[in-house]
Each structure stands twice: as C-alpha cells, then as structure tokens.
Amino acid sequence: MVEKFPVTPATRLLSTKGVYYEPFLYDYEDKGGTRVSSQKLGVDEHIIIKTIVMEDENKKPMIVLMHGDMEISTKNLARFLNVKSIQPCSPENANKHTGYLVGGTSPFGTRKIMPVYVEKTIFDLEKIYINGGKRGFLIRIDPVVLKNLLSPIEVEVGYR
C-alpha cells in the first residue's frame, strides 16, 4: 500500500521549485513538540528543526528556525535585531501570519512574507527534518534549501 502524504502550501512550493524532499508522517501529540516527533521517527532531536513565529514589541512578525533540542534566547535575538523585545506570537496570530496551525507550521509557503532567522549551526547538518505544513508531517531536506528558498539571516541565539 502506498502511503498518502499531505499536499500543503509548503510541499507545493517545494515541488514547484524542483526541491527534492522525503516526507514522513507520525502520530501528532498536542504539545509533544520535537521531542515526540524525534522519538516517533527514531532520529536525533537536534536535526529536527522547529519553526517558531515570533514578534517584536511593535507586533512585527518573523520566523525563527531552531534545533529541536535548543531554545531561543529572545534577549539575544532582540539585541541582534536592535529591538526592545521579542516574544512568541499567540497561536491565533501565528496561524494568521502563516496560514498553518501551530504544531504544523512550515517556513515554506507562508501566507505572509516574513523575515526568517535561522540558527547558524543548522547549516552544519547533512539533512534536517522540518515541518511540511501539517501536524504530524515532517519533510527531510538538505539545509541548503533554507538558504535557497527563504534567504534567511543567520543568527546565534540558541541555548540548551
């Protein structure tokens, strides 16, 4: 039996751009995050990249891509961006900006074009798993795809 994978704005964009990706489905658990997806797929949580929609004090949204086993220092990111503060968007606002449900947010094919910041060490990895645009759906890609399609700004704001 052939497994059916979701078609999302993210997978449509990747296909249109000729990007090779490998799709993976798993049983999504609410609030399970990358810890659960790494266990279900049997891969290191470090190579699962989370997509976090954040905003500054003026409610200007941005996407931050971070290793699954690391946190974002909002203080360091705010300092880097020369703004007063950075915090995660509310799930409702994140959904509005991206067109995706929180837990299924992909940095590809978002409703609104936003700046993308990516933890620099993600580019040291051979392959990454990142959300394909639906809860319980990750895609494995070469991290260079992030550079080619998102023109992200590299940052060093992660900590364990």
Buried (B, 14 or more C-beta within 10 A) or exposed (E): EEEEBBEBBBBEBBEEEEBEBEBBBBEBBEEBBBBBBBEBBEBEBBBBBBBBBBBBEEEEBBBBBBBBBBEBBBEBBBEBBEBEEBEBBEEEBBBBBBBBEBBBBBBBBBEEEBBBBBBBBBBEBEEBBBBBBBBBBBBBBBBEBBEEBBEBEEBEBBEE
